[in-house]
Amino acid sequence: MSEQSAASNGLEEFAAPDLLDPYEKLVSIEVLGRTVNVPENNRLLRCFQYLSINTISYGDFCWNGECTNCQIWYHQQGQTEQNDRPALSCRLVCEDGMVITKLSRFIELDGITK
């Protein structure tokens, strides 16, 4: 992944390509009202790491679903918060148009939550 691809999110970040599953393009998701671009075909927690490498890399996550510290609430574009459902971001693959309305208190994202 080029630095230009990482910079296209409008956030200051550095994403290590070996952390991510293979992808060909970035998809658009909304996180707490902010639209960001993240790598397709990746677990959402890895996408959060793409957006904020240090806060997620050094966060309190088990990465396998046991701790539940990466829980989020989301719905699809065109739906409302009434349609929100919980998920663990370490197990959920990101999809174009996802709308994430709530994050666990353990998820800190530079430029979004802090």
N, C-alpha and C positions, 0 to 999 in steps of 0.2 A: 504494500500500500504506500502510496506516495504521501509526502508531507502535505501536498496540496489537497489530497483527498481528505485527510484528517482535518485540515484547516477549513474545509467547506462547511463545517458545522457552525462556524461563527464563534467557536469557543476555543480558548487556549488549551491545547491538549497535545499529547504524544501517545500514540497507540502503537504498541509492539505487535507487528503482524503475526508473530508466532503464537500469540494468545488466541487468535481468532480462527474460526472455521473458515474454509475457503469461501470466497464470495466474489461476485462479478460487479455488483453495483451497491450503491447505498439506497436505503429506503427511508421514507419520511415517517416519523412518528411524533406524537405530541406528548411531552412530559410536563405535567403541572402547568399547562397553558403555553409552553414554549415548543415550537416546532424544531426538531433536530433531525439530522441525517445519520443513520447508523448502518453497519454492514448487514446485508440480507443473510438469511440462513444461519444466524447465530443466536445463541441463547441471550435473553434480554440482559442478564447480569454481565455477560461479556460486552454487550453493547453499552451498558453503563460504564464499564471499564474503558471502552473506546472513547467515551465522552469525558471521563474523569479518571485517568489512569491511577493517580496516587490515592485518592480517597477510597476507591473500590479495591485496589490491590492490597491496601493495608487495613481494610475494613474487617469487621468481625463476621466473616461468612465462611460456611463449611463447604460451599460450592456443590453439595450433593443433595440438598433438600431437607436435611435433618434439623438444622437450627431454626429455620423459618425467618431468619433475620432479613432475607431479601424479598419478603412479601410485598406485593403491589396490588393495586386495584385498577382495573382497566375495562374499557369497552372498545368497540370498533367505531370508526368514523361513521357519522350518520346516526349513531345511537346517542342516548343521553346517560347521565350518571345513574339513572334508574336501572340501566342495564349493566352496571358495573359488576364485575366478578373478581374474586381474589385469585391470585396465582403466585407461585414462587418464581421469581425472575431467573433463578439458576436452572429451571426446567422448561421455561416457556420460550419458544422460538419467536423472535420478533417478526411482525408482519407489517407491511406497508399500511398506513392508516390507523395503527393502534393509537388509542388515546389513554394515557396513564394519568389517573386523577389523584392517586394517593400512593405515597411511598412509605415503607417502613422507616422508623426513626433511625435505623442503622444505615440507610442509603443516603450518602451525601454526594451531590454532584456539583462540581465547580461550575459557576455561572447559572445554575438552576436553583439549587437549594441553599447555596452559600455564596 
